Amino acid sequence: MKKAIQFMIISALAFVFLNIGVKYLGKFNVYQIVFFRALGSLFFTYPYLIKNKISIKGNKVGLLVARSIVGLIAMTLFFASLKLLPTGTAVSIRYTAPIFAAVFALVILKERIKPVQWLFFIAAFCGVLMLKGFDTNINSLGFLYVIISALFTGLVFILIRKIGDQDHPMVIVNYFMTTSLIISGILSINYWIKPEGIEWLWLLSLGVFGYFGQIYMTKALQTSETRLVAPLKYIEVVFTMIAGVVWFTEDYTIITILGMVLIITSLVLNVLVVKKN
């Protein structure tokens, strides 16, 4: 359990640096940021697949492409929201994705949602409404972006479930990053800004932070029981809030913090209830 906690903290810190990096690179168009996010990760995924002689094409090609496109939309909208919202707020709202995933699972996979889960979901959305309704710092367009991003992220969970163990996890990630690189590269042509100095380092590091964040989260989940480790991923919100205050002098009201606490508490309880059985 101790090692799992360490892995999850490393994962959270990696995602925090990714979020902060996106915020810092605010002058760049979101497509260009997505391009570099994908490029950095591909330095790891292709060598891994080639070294381990894993088919790059994969088996469930249609689902892999669908997961990649849906994931690209979710990532692009989330990065766009980071430009308009306080980082902690954007990350908190994005974590409502499991709610959308549960609803999609109910409709598409015919999975059952326990009555108590609906209570947790309603509580989490009340937290979201607290953020939007009482926090004057919440940009309406940014709020819309991150809510839609969470919805598409929920759909990503379902598509990955549909793929199942038919394809190696690295194949799924590689498809996602390759698709993101190609599409964002094309879309960013008319908005391209030449990076200068340390901007190159930040842009290229986005994919590295994203890759290691995912790897260490996976390691944590493999090391201990999911119901004990999964709630720890929400420490990313705390770390991101602290980083936002330090780097960007972001301001969080009491109502904002209460809204975030309500969202995270509800989702943690949902994880504990689901994994208990």
N, C-alpha and C positions, 0 to 999 in steps of 0.2 A: 504493500500500500504506500509506503514511504517513497519508493521509486516511482510509482504511478503519479503521486502528487508532484514530484520533481519534474517528471515529463510534462504534466499538464501545465505547470507554471512556465516551463520553457516554451511550450506551445502558445500560451496566452501572450507571453512577451513578444514572440515572433509576430503574432497577428497585430499586436499593438504597434510595433514598429512599421508594419505594413500600412495600417490605418493612418498613422502619423505621417508616413511618407507620402501617401496620397494627398493628405491635407496640405502638406508642405509644398507639394508640386502643383498647387492650385492654378498657376498660370497656364499649365498645359491642358489641352483638350482631353476630355475623359477617354477618347478612343486611343490617343497616344499613350496614356497611362496604362490602359488595358494591354496595349501592344507590348510594352516593356514588362508588364506583370507576367505575361505569357512567355515572353522570350527568356526571362530569367529562370523560369521553371523548366523549360525545355532543355536547358543545359544539363539537367539531372535526369529527366524522364527517358529521353532517347538512349543515352548511354546505358541506363539501367536495363531497358528492354533488350538492347543489342547484346549486352554482356550476358544476360540470363537467357538469351535465345527465346524470348517471348514474342509471339506474333504481334507486330505493330498494328496490323489490320484488325485484329480481334475477331470475335464470333458474331455478336449481336450488333452488326454495323448500323442498322436503322436506329436502334435504341441508343447506341453510342453517339450518333450524330444528333439525335433529338436532345439527349442529355447535355451535349456540348452547347447547342444553340440556346437552350433554356438557361443553362448556367451562365452563358455569356451575357444574356439579357439581365439576369439577376446581378451579376458582378458589375456590369456597366452602370446600372441604375444605383447600386450601392455606392460606387465610387463617386457618381454624380451627386448623391445626397451628402457625402462627406464634405463637398465643396460648399454646401449651403447650410449644414446643421452642425452644432457642436458634436465633436467626435463621439463622446459618451452617449449622447442621445441617439445618434444614428445607429450605433452598435446595439444599444438596448432594443430599439424597435425592430432591427433586423432579426433579433433573436426570437421574434414571434413566428418565425418560419415553421417550427414544429406544429404550431396550431393549424396552419394551412395544410401541412403535410398530413395531419390527422384527418382533416376534412376530406382531402383528396383520397386518402386511404379508405375512408368510409365509402366514398362514391365509386372509386375505381377498383380498389382491391377488396371491397366488401368487408373490411375489418371493422370490429366493434369498438366504439368509444364508450368507456365507462361513464356513468352519470357524474361521478366526482370529477372526471377530467373536464367535462363541460363547465363545471364550476371554476376550475383553475383557468380555463381558457377565457371565460368571461372576466375573471379578475385581472388577467394579463391585459386584456383589451381595455379594461377600465384604466389600467396604468398608462396605456397608450393615449387614451382620451385625456388623461390628466396632463400628459406632456403637451398635447396639441391644444387643449382647451385653456390651459392656465399659464403656459409658458410663452411669453411674447417673443422669445428668441427663436421659436420654431418657425422656420420658413415654410410656407404652405407647399411650394413646389418640391422642396427637399423632403418634406414629410410624405408627399405623394410618391416620390421616387423610392424612398426606403420601404414604404408599405408594399408597393408593387414588387420591389426586389425580394422582400420576404415571401410574398406569394409565389414568385417563380422559384425561389430557393426551396420552398415546400414541395413544389412539383419535381424539382431535381431529386429530392429524397425518394419520391415514388418511382421515378425512372431508374434510379440506381437499384431499388428493390426489384424492379422488373428484370434488370440485367442479371441480378443475383450473382452467383459464383461462376457464371458462364464466361466471364472475362476477368482477367487479373486487374486489381485496383489501379495499378500503374498504367494499364492500357486505357482505363476510363479517364484518368487524369491527363494522359498524353493526348487523347482525342480532344478533350476540353481545351487544353492549352494550345494545341495546333490550330483548332478551329478559331479560337480567340485571336491568335496571332494573325491569321490570314484575314479574317473579317475586319478586325480593328485596324490592321495595317492599311487595308484599302480605304476604310472610312476616315482614317486620320490624314490621308494625303493632303487634302485641302486645308487642314488645320495644323499642319506640322510646324513645330517650333524647335529650332536647334538648341539642344541643351548646352549649358555652359558650366564649366568647373565641376563643383560638387553635385550639380543636378544629374550628371551622368551616373555618379555613384548611387544616388538615391533611386533613380529610375531602374538601373540594373539590379539593385538590391530588392526591389519589390517582389520579384519572382522568387528570390532566395528566401526571403522572410515567409512568403506564402507557402513555399514548398516545405520548409522545416516546421512551420506551424502545423501543417497537416500531418507530417511524418510523426512528430512527437505526440500529437493528439492520438494518433492511431496506436503508438507504442503504449501510451497511458491506458487506453481502453483494452489493450491486449494483456497488460500486466496485472490488472485487478478487475473486480466485478464492475460491470458497466454502471449499475445503480449507485455505486459508491464514488466512481470517478467522474461520470458524465456531468453532474452538477458543478464540478470544479471548473468546467470550461467557461462558466459565467464570470470568473474572476477577470476575464478579458475586459469586461465592462468597467470594473473598478480601476484596473491598470490604465485603460484608455482615458477614463475621466481624469485621473491624476496627470497623465501625460498631456492631455488637452489643456489643463490648467497651467502646467509648467511651461509648455512650449508656445501655446497660443493664447494664454491668459483668458481662457474660456470661463464663463460665469454660469454657475448652476444654482438655481433657486431651491428652496426647501421643497416646493411642489414638484420640481423636476426630479429631485433625488427620491422623493416618496414614490413618484410614478415609476422610476427605474426599479426601485426596491420591490414594488408590487409586481412588475413584469417578471423580474428574475425569480422572486420567491414562488410565484405561481408556476413558472416553468420548471423550476427545480422540484417542486412537489409533484408535478406531473410526471417527471422522469422517475422519481422514487416510487410512485404508484404503479406505473407501467412496468418497471423492471422488477417489482416485488413479486409479481406473479409469472 
